[in-house]
Amino acid sequence: MMYSDKVMEHFRNPRNVGEIADANGIGEVGNAKCGDIMKIYLKVENNVIQDVRFKTFGCGSAIASSSMATELIKGKTLEEAWTLTNKAVAEALDGLPPVKMHCSVLAEEAIHKAINDYRVSQGLEPWDYKEHDDIHAEVHGE
């Protein structure tokens, strides 16, 4: 399987690893079939993501996707971060092998969950998003 230099770079030197003690938005997603678990911590102030960290248990693509996704949303408003798609994460990594695209989906979903966790904690309605159940099934041939 061929990985881009960017995937390898983010796998070897992931950015924003760890947790935020006083995070006010946390999103965790896992996929039992592939064993990847991703947790995103947000520190939101005035609707802007001041800090973001992640902990990912999974393959190199999952770690690289988490790392790149956190880089892409840091300093952004919640609305901007919400629009980050898994395709944008994969493109920023110069592509992921088709069987690893679900890793970028986990990053997108973890960010959505963390943003909604923050919104609910602020007494706001969570935003709607569609879970990509189909992509996991596609990958694992179900």
Disulfide bonds with the S-S distance in Angstrom:
none
